[in-house]
Structures are given as structure tokens and as C-alpha cells.
Amino acid sequence: MGEDDNKDVKKEVMEWVKSILLAIVIAILIKTFIFNTTYVLGGNSMYPTLHERDRLFANKIPLYFLDLIEERL
């Protein structure tokens, strides 16, 4: 009985490790190919809209379709 419990615990731990690794890979792929985050650096070029240390989220999806859009124009 102790051996079966040990196998179940190992199986459960491996499932958690797989799930965590999959979540990390998906997060990296989303950050790399879909969204980008950055902070506004010092300067007045976008004042009063953006202020220093504001956080920006950029959507990268339209960049992949830019060639298709330009062909239609």
C-alpha cells in the first residue's frame, strides 16, 4: 500500500510540474508574440497624455497583418 501511495504522489507532482511549465511557456509566447509591456521613460514628448513611469501595453497582433493591409491599399 505504501508503494502505491508513493507512485500516486510522484504522479501528482509530475502533473503539477508539467502544468507549471506549460503555463510558463504559454506566458512567454504571449509576451513575445502578442503583447508587450514597457514603461514610459522621462521626457515631455507625450505630455499631458503620458507621464514618467506610466506603463504601456502594446498589441503586436496587427503587426503580423500589416502586409495584408498595405496590399489592399
FENRA-V688277 format. One line per field, one symbol per residue. phi: phi as a letter, one per 40 degrees, with the letter a starting at -180 (. if undefined). psi: psi as a letter, one per 30 degrees, with the letter a starting at -180 (. if undefined). burial: b if it has 9 or more other C-alpha atoms within 8 Angstrom, else e. Layout:
phi=???
psi=???
burial=???
This chain:
phi=.cccccccccccccccccccccccccccccccbbbbbabcccibcbcccbbdgcbbbbccdcccbcccccccc
psi=eeeeeeeeeeeeeeeeeeeeeeeeeeeeeeeefelkklkklklgfgkgeklkgkkkkkkfefefgeeeeeef.
burial=eeeeeeeeeeeeeeeeeeeeeeeeeeeebbbeebbbeebbeeeeeeeeeebbeeeeeeebbeeeeeeeeeeee
